[in-house]
Amino acid sequence: MEQFVGALHVAEKAGEIVVLKFKRVGCAACASTEKQYAEKAKRYSAKAKFFEVDYDEGKAFCKKCEVKFVPSAHVYRGYSFLAAMALGKNSWDAFSDRLEQELAQ
């Protein structure tokens, strides 16, 4: 939680986006977008910070974030929560489009 709050604080000052991917080890749907998520993180490292949260290891944190399912992503601009989105193979394009939209602002 401290790392997350710290990332939001830095993002607030820099005008950056913070993306949290919630996943589970061994989840096929979670793994289906692993490569694309890593590519987005690398491509936009100057404008956004990308994190991954293992649901099983971070249950208390996930509960505070009100995570309902995995894979999913939460997108923040500084301290402002922007979206909670599905992040599986079939929902990747919607997530990617929303992220691109937020980064363009």
C-alpha positions as CSV (number, residue, x, y, z in Angstrom):
1,M,0.0,0.0,0.0
2,E,2.8,2.4,0.8
3,Q,4.4,1.8,-2.6
4,F,1.1,2.5,-4.3
5,V,0.5,5.7,-2.4
6,G,4.0,6.8,-3.1
7,A,3.5,6.1,-6.8
8,L,0.3,8.2,-6.8
9,H,2.1,11.0,-5.1
10,V,4.9,11.1,-7.7
11,A,2.3,10.8,-10.5
12,E,0.3,13.7,-9.0
13,K,3.3,16.0,-9.1
14,A,4.5,14.8,-12.6
15,G,1.0,14.7,-14.2
16,E,1.4,11.0,-14.9
17,I,-0.9,8.0,-15.2
18,V,-0.6,5.0,-12.8
19,V,-1.8,1.6,-14.0
20,L,-2.3,-1.4,-11.7
21,K,-2.8,-4.8,-13.3
22,F,-4.5,-7.3,-11.0
23,K,-3.7,-10.9,-11.8
24,R,-3.2,-14.4,-10.5
25,V,-0.4,-16.8,-11.1
26,G,-1.6,-19.7,-13.3
27,C,-4.5,-17.7,-14.7
28,A,-4.7,-18.2,-18.5
29,A,-6.7,-15.0,-19.0
30,C,-4.2,-13.0,-16.9
31,A,-1.3,-14.4,-19.0
32,S,-3.0,-13.7,-22.3
33,T,-2.2,-10.0,-22.1
34,E,1.1,-10.2,-20.2
35,K,3.3,-9.4,-23.3
36,Q,1.1,-6.5,-24.4
37,Y,1.0,-5.0,-20.9
38,A,4.8,-5.2,-20.7
39,E,5.1,-3.5,-24.1
40,K,2.8,-0.7,-23.0
41,A,4.8,-0.2,-19.8
42,K,8.0,0.0,-21.8
43,R,6.5,2.3,-24.5
44,Y,5.0,4.8,-22.0
45,S,7.5,4.7,-19.2
46,A,8.0,8.4,-19.5
47,K,4.3,9.2,-19.1
48,A,3.0,6.4,-16.9
49,K,3.9,3.9,-14.2
50,F,2.8,0.3,-14.6
51,F,2.5,-2.1,-11.7
52,E,1.3,-5.7,-11.3
53,V,-0.5,-7.0,-8.2
54,D,-0.8,-10.7,-7.5
55,Y,-4.3,-11.1,-6.2
56,D,-3.4,-14.1,-4.0
57,E,-0.4,-12.4,-2.4
58,G,-2.1,-9.0,-2.0
59,K,-5.7,-9.9,-1.0
60,A,-5.9,-7.1,1.6
61,F,-4.7,-4.5,-0.9
62,C,-7.0,-5.9,-3.6
63,K,-9.9,-5.7,-1.2
64,K,-9.1,-2.0,-0.5
65,C,-9.0,-1.4,-4.2
66,E,-12.4,-3.2,-4.6
67,V,-11.1,-5.6,-7.2
68,K,-14.0,-7.8,-8.3
69,F,-12.2,-10.0,-10.8
70,V,-8.9,-10.8,-12.5
71,P,-7.4,-9.9,-14.8
72,S,-8.4,-6.3,-14.4
73,A,-6.7,-2.9,-14.4
74,H,-7.2,0.3,-12.5
75,V,-6.1,3.5,-14.1
76,Y,-5.3,6.7,-12.1
77,R,-4.2,10.2,-12.9
78,G,-2.3,11.2,-9.8
79,Y,-4.7,10.5,-6.9
80,S,-7.8,10.6,-9.2
81,F,-9.3,7.2,-10.0
82,L,-10.2,7.1,-13.7
83,A,-11.3,3.5,-14.5
84,A,-11.5,-0.1,-13.6
85,M,-11.4,-2.3,-16.6
86,A,-11.3,-5.9,-17.6
87,L,-7.9,-6.9,-19.0
88,G,-8.3,-10.2,-20.7
89,K,-7.6,-11.1,-24.3
90,N,-11.1,-10.0,-25.5
91,S,-11.1,-6.7,-23.6
92,W,-7.5,-5.7,-24.3
93,D,-8.5,-3.3,-27.2
94,A,-10.9,-1.4,-25.0
95,F,-8.2,-1.1,-22.2
96,S,-5.6,0.0,-24.7
97,D,-7.8,2.6,-26.3
98,R,-8.8,4.1,-22.9
99,L,-5.1,4.2,-21.9
100,E,-4.1,5.9,-25.1
101,Q,-7.0,8.4,-24.6
102,E,-5.8,9.2,-21.1
103,L,-2.2,9.5,-22.1
104,A,-3.1,12.0,-24.9
105,Q,-4.4,14.5,-22.3
